[in-house]
Amino acid sequence: MGQPRGTQRYRPTQREDEDALTRAIVTLTSQYGRYGYRRITALLQRAGWQVGKDRVERIWRREGLKVPKKQKARGRLWLNDGSCVRLRPTHSNHVWSYDFVSARTHDGRSVRILNLIDEHSRECLLIRAERRWSSAKVISALADVMVWKGVPEHIRSDNGPEFVAKDLRKWLANTGAKTLYIEPGSPWENGYCESFNSKLRDEFLNGEIFYSIKELRVLAERWRVHYNTVRPHSSLGYTPPAPAARMIATSKGHGEVETATRFPLLHTPDGGYLNSEINALH
């Protein structure tokens, strides 16, 4: 045709499902504001979309969506022989870890939340909020979980007064669980629980106003179920820690929240929502 090759361009073509996929991405991003495009991709794939992360990232950036900031990598402690100081979990119920997170209700009163996770499966076994904690309350919380999950081989914690109390250590010894205490001032040695704490605060606590401790307990239990059964976990190949687990209530009086719908389900490729609460968006 007598035209230089450098002047020829392909005309961009838009796929038939581009608009529907864009709406799905925007909707999921609006609901899960702290998720990046990789987790959004996992949610879309679980809902039936045949889409890769590169395409989702392209639409993500075209729509001007926010990408959460990456955290700075943190080094680990190593012994002279090259082995890691921290005991590495190899199977479920091998190592549990627990820690406290602080929050406040709307009236300004403080609340301490006990988080308990299985380090191998990443499953959150307990989120329990109390105004004040004692070793007796910690024992009661652990006993509730051990009834339906069994006794772990090890349980890791910091050196807080509730965790080093003689009553608690004696009770754990009687159950057969061994205690693992991290070095004072070294929270990274309890890295699994610290990572979970940051997700809890970033995705749940920072976005809610709690008018009572009862409201906090109910919403926290719903978030725990969501975390275990829906939320894609990057360390597990973007699958939930316990997608098919039959969740059992661990707090008296709040068993009904296990089946309550707090977070909408996924957008499907046919343009419909699995959750009737957001059908009005179409």
C-alpha positions in Angstrom: 0.0 0.0 0.0 3.1 2.2 0.0 2.7 3.2 3.7 5.5 2.9 6.2 5.0 0.1 8.7 5.6 2.5 11.6 2.5 4.4 10.8 0.2 1.4 11.1 -1.7 0.8 14.3 -4.1 -1.8 15.5 -7.6 -0.5 16.3 -8.3 -1.4 20.0 -11.2 -3.8 20.4 -13.3 -4.0 23.6 -14.5 -7.4 24.8 -18.2 -7.9 25.2 -17.9 -8.5 28.9 -15.7 -5.4 29.5 -18.4 -3.2 31.0 -19.9 -6.0 33.2 -16.4 -6.9 34.4 -15.7 -3.3 35.2 -18.9 -2.9 37.2 -18.0 -6.1 39.1 -14.5 -4.9 39.9 -15.8 -1.4 41.0 -18.5 -3.0 43.1 -16.2 -5.4 44.9 -13.6 -2.7 45.4 -16.3 -0.4 47.0 -17.2 -3.2 49.4 -13.7 -4.4 50.2 -11.9 -1.1 50.2 -8.6 -2.5 51.5 -8.3 -5.3 49.0 -5.8 -5.0 46.1 -6.4 -6.2 42.6 -5.0 -9.7 43.3 -7.6 -10.4 46.0 -10.3 -8.9 43.8 -9.2 -11.3 41.0 -9.5 -14.2 43.4 -13.0 -13.2 44.3 -14.0 -12.8 40.6 -12.6 -16.2 39.7 -14.4 -17.8 42.6 -17.6 -16.2 41.3 -17.1 -17.7 37.8 -15.2 -15.1 35.9 -12.5 -16.4 33.5 -10.2 -13.5 34.1 -6.5 -13.1 35.0 -4.9 -10.6 37.4 -3.2 -8.7 34.5 -6.6 -7.8 33.0 -8.0 -6.9 36.3 -5.0 -4.7 37.1 -5.5 -2.9 33.7 -9.1 -2.1 34.5 -8.2 -1.3 38.1 -5.7 1.4 37.1 -7.9 2.7 34.2 -10.7 3.3 36.7 -8.3 5.1 39.1 -8.9 2.6 41.9 -6.6 2.7 45.0 -3.9 0.1 45.4 -3.1 -0.5 49.2 0.4 0.5 50.1 2.9 -2.3 50.5 4.4 -2.9 53.9 8.2 -2.8 54.3 9.7 -6.2 54.5 10.9 -7.2 58.0 13.8 -9.4 58.7 13.7 -12.5 60.9 15.9 -13.7 63.7 18.4 -16.4 62.9 20.7 -18.6 65.0 24.4 -19.2 64.2 23.5 -22.5 62.5 21.1 -20.8 60.1 17.9 -22.1 61.7 15.1 -19.7 62.5 14.4 -19.0 66.1 10.7 -19.3 65.7 9.1 -22.7 65.7 7.6 -23.2 62.2 4.1 -24.8 62.2 3.8 -27.9 60.0 0.2 -29.0 60.5 -3.1 -27.8 62.0 -3.1 -27.7 65.8 0.7 -27.6 65.8 1.1 -24.0 66.9 -1.6 -21.6 68.0 -0.9 -18.0 68.7 -2.9 -15.3 70.5 -2.6 -11.6 71.3 -4.6 -8.6 72.4 -5.8 -5.7 70.2 -7.1 -2.5 71.7 -10.2 -0.6 70.5 -12.8 1.8 71.9 -16.5 2.1 71.9 -18.3 5.3 70.9 -18.4 6.5 74.5 -14.6 6.4 74.7 -14.3 3.4 76.9 -11.5 1.0 76.0 -12.0 -2.6 74.9 -9.4 -5.3 74.6 -9.9 -8.0 71.9 -8.3 -11.4 72.2 -7.4 -12.9 68.9 -6.5 -16.6 68.5 -5.3 -18.2 65.3 -3.9 -21.4 64.0 -0.5 -20.5 62.5 -0.5 -23.4 59.9 -4.1 -23.1 58.5 -4.3 -19.3 59.2 -7.8 -19.9 60.5 -9.0 -17.4 63.1 -10.3 -19.5 66.0 -11.5 -16.8 68.2 -12.1 -13.0 68.4 -13.5 -12.1 71.9 -13.9 -8.6 73.3 -13.9 -7.7 77.0 -13.6 -4.5 78.9 -11.0 -6.2 81.2 -9.2 -9.5 80.9 -7.9 -11.8 83.6 -6.1 -15.2 83.4 -9.4 -16.8 84.3 -11.2 -15.2 81.3 -8.3 -16.3 79.0 -8.6 -19.9 80.3 -12.3 -19.8 79.6 -11.8 -18.5 76.1 -9.2 -21.1 75.3 -11.3 -23.9 76.8 -14.3 -22.9 74.5 -12.1 -23.3 71.4 -10.4 -26.5 72.6 -13.7 -28.2 73.0 -14.4 -28.2 69.3 -10.8 -27.8 67.8 -8.8 -30.0 70.1 -5.7 -29.2 72.1 -2.7 -27.6 70.3 0.8 -28.9 70.7 2.1 -25.4 71.3 0.6 -22.0 71.9 2.6 -18.8 71.3 2.2 -15.4 73.0 4.0 -12.4 74.3 4.8 -11.9 77.9 1.7 -10.0 78.9 0.5 -10.5 82.5 -2.6 -12.5 81.4 -0.4 -14.9 79.4 2.3 -15.5 82.0 0.0 -15.9 84.9 0.6 -19.0 87.0 -3.0 -20.2 86.8 -2.9 -20.1 83.0 0.5 -21.8 82.6 -0.6 -24.6 85.0 -3.9 -25.1 83.2 -2.1 -25.3 79.8 0.4 -27.8 81.2 -2.5 -29.9 82.4 -4.0 -29.9 78.9 -0.7 -30.9 77.3 -0.1 -27.7 75.4 3.4 -26.2 75.6 3.9 -22.5 75.9 6.1 -20.5 73.6 6.9 -17.0 74.9 8.6 -14.5 72.5 11.4 -12.3 73.6 10.3 -9.0 75.3 10.0 -6.2 72.8 10.1 -8.5 69.8 6.6 -8.7 68.4 7.8 -9.9 65.0 8.5 -13.3 66.7 4.7 -13.6 66.9 4.5 -12.6 63.2 1.4 -14.7 62.2 -0.7 -13.1 64.9 0.7 -9.6 64.4 -0.2 -9.9 60.7 -3.7 -11.0 61.5 -4.0 -8.1 64.0 -3.1 -5.6 61.3 -5.7 -7.0 58.9 -8.4 -6.9 61.7 -7.6 -3.3 62.4 -7.3 -2.2 58.8 -10.3 -4.0 57.3 -12.7 -4.0 60.3 -11.9 -1.9 63.4 -10.9 1.3 61.5 -14.1 1.3 59.5 -16.7 0.8 62.2 -18.1 2.8 65.1 -19.2 0.6 68.0 -21.9 2.0 70.2 -21.7 -0.8 72.7 -19.4 -3.8 73.4 -22.3 -6.2 72.5 -22.3 -4.6 69.0 -18.6 -5.0 68.7 -18.8 -8.7 69.7 -21.5 -9.4 67.1 -19.7 -7.6 64.3 -16.4 -9.1 65.2 -17.8 -12.6 65.1 -19.3 -11.9 61.7 -16.0 -10.6 60.4 -14.2 -13.7 61.8 -16.6 -16.0 59.8 -16.0 -13.8 56.7 -12.2 -14.0 57.2 -12.3 -17.8 57.5 -14.7 -18.6 54.7 -14.7 -15.8 52.1 -11.6 -13.5 52.3 -8.8 -14.6 50.0 -5.5 -15.2 51.8 -2.4 -14.4 49.9 -0.3 -17.0 51.7 -2.8 -19.7 50.8 -2.9 -19.1 47.1 -5.7 -16.5 47.5 -8.1 -19.1 49.1 -9.8 -18.6 52.4 -8.3 -20.4 55.5 -11.4 -22.5 56.1 -13.8 -22.2 53.1 -15.8 -25.3 53.8 -15.6 -25.3 57.6 -18.7 -25.6 59.6 -18.4 -22.6 61.9 -19.3 -23.2 65.5 -20.1 -20.4 67.8 -17.5 -19.7 70.4 -19.3 -17.0 72.3 -22.4 -17.6 74.4 -25.4 -15.7 73.2 -24.0 -14.9 69.7 -24.4 -18.2 67.9 -27.0 -16.7 65.6 -24.4 -14.5 64.0 -22.7 -17.5 62.4 -25.2 -17.6 59.6 -26.0 -13.9 59.4 -25.0 -12.0 56.2 -22.7 -9.1 57.0 -20.7 -8.9 53.8 -22.2 -9.2 50.3 -21.3 -12.2 48.2 -19.7 -12.1 44.9 -20.6 -10.5 41.6 -21.3 -13.2 38.9 -20.5 -13.1 35.2 -24.1 -13.1 34.1 -24.6 -9.7 35.7 -26.5 -10.8 38.7 -25.6 -10.6 42.4 -25.8 -13.6 44.7 -26.8 -11.3 47.5 -30.3 -9.9 47.1 -29.5 -6.9 49.2 -27.5 -5.3 46.4 -29.7 -6.3 43.5 -30.9 -2.7 43.3 -27.5 -1.7 41.9 -28.5 -3.1 38.5 
